[in-house]
Amino acid sequence: MTHPTRRDALGLLGAAPFALAGRAHAQDAGRWPGAPVRIVIPTPPGGALDGTARLLAERLAPALGQPVVVDNRAGANGAIAYSLVAKAPPDGHTFVLSLSSLVLTSLMARAPGYTLQELAPVSLVAMLPNGFAVSRSVPATDVKQFVEWARTQKKGVDYGTSGPGSSANILGSMFAQAAGIHLVHVPFKGEAPAIQAALGGQIAVVIGATGTLSAQAQAGQMRMLAVALDKRLRDFPDVPTFGESGFPQVSLTGWSMLAAPAATPRPIVERMAAEVTRIVQSDDVAARIFAYGFQPEGGTPQAAQGFLQSEATRWAQAIRTTGVTME
């Protein structure tokens, strides 16, 4: 596989999506929305992203004066959801609440079915840092002890993730390189089966959503050793960052962003960004997002566009460094 270069990553983004607004469908943005609004997400019902999307939908509905529904379109590392929204009418009635797989899949899939130019960033919703947790059979209570133990395992140490090419897969590979240890990737179809495998003793490590793994840790079933974020999460103050553990280069943080079809009128995108920011920064919603192991964000479309561009460059470098693929 030919890995993406920095130029490839930036080329995926091209000109700002708002440059396409002149070709948007003729409509009076002041009367928007004129029908129910749909938020497509790339995961099945029941997970933390689904919960976040339903929080947004619940609070957006009265603000917009229309029902807001969540449409779960899991599969293909997000490509099904992202392609659907990229090809949807740009009338402000269809959005996607993405994961960082929005960038990863566009960089790694042979035929993702969409390009980043086809989507207009609306607002960064939350940072979704991966946590690093070990089963009770692993004799380590911190990252240093884990590395020392892993170096004694001649066959390597199995780690589970939600699938090949995921942010957790790249993080695991990056950590293995930085620590000089042999980690063997075991992909699962979601985090839940990976956790079950760890609880059953089939694998030693799970890399996934901090909130999900922390629930197992609080129950005494696993131990959380680190989180991939620049600073500790508010609701998980006892879990150190990879940087604090001596591996700052491993802080590859996932995220969630709201985006719309690229030609969606600018006033609609800006209104939606303002509403999302107000909601995720409100005390009660922020508290629930923190409880998922996420960090609430918000912000303008311009900030989201800049963030997406920097993430495309950062993940392209990580993919090239690790050699991780989606196969």
HELIX and SHEET records of a PDB file:
HELIX    1   1 ARG A    6  LEU A   13  1                                   8    
HELIX    2   2 PRO A   17  ARG A   23  5                                   7    
HELIX    3   3 ALA A   29  ARG A   31  5                                   3    
HELIX    4   4 ALA A   48  LEU A   64  1                                  17    
HELIX    5   5 ALA A   76  GLY A   78  5                                   3    
HELIX    6   6 ALA A   79  ALA A   86  1                                   8    
HELIX    7   7 SER A  101  MET A  108  1                                   8    
HELIX    8   8 LEU A  116  GLU A  118  5                                   3    
HELIX    9   9 VAL A  143  ALA A  150  1                                   8    
HELIX   10  10 SER A  167  ALA A  179  1                                  13    
HELIX   11  11 GLU A  191  LEU A  199  1                                   9    
HELIX   12  12 THR A  210  GLN A  218  1                                   9    
HELIX   13  13 PRO A  248  VAL A  250  5                                   3    
HELIX   14  14 ARG A  266  VAL A  280  1                                  15    
HELIX   15  15 ASP A  283  ALA A  291  1                                   9    
HELIX   16  16 PRO A  301  THR A  322  1                                  22    
SHEET    1   A 6 VAL A  68  ASN A  72  0                                        
SHEET    2   A 6 VAL A  37  ILE A  41  1                                        
SHEET    3   A 6 THR A  94  SER A  98  1                                        
SHEET    4   A 6 GLY A 254  PRO A 261 -1                                        
SHEET    5   A 6 LEU A 119  LEU A 128 -1                                        
SHEET    6   A 6 GLN A 295  PRO A 296 -1                                        
SHEET    1   B 5 LEU A 183  PRO A 187  0                                        
SHEET    2   B 5 VAL A 157  THR A 161  1                                        
SHEET    3   B 5 VAL A 205  ALA A 209  1                                        
SHEET    4   B 5 ASN A 130  SER A 135 -1                                        
SHEET    5   B 5 MET A 222  VAL A 227 -1                                        
END                                                                             
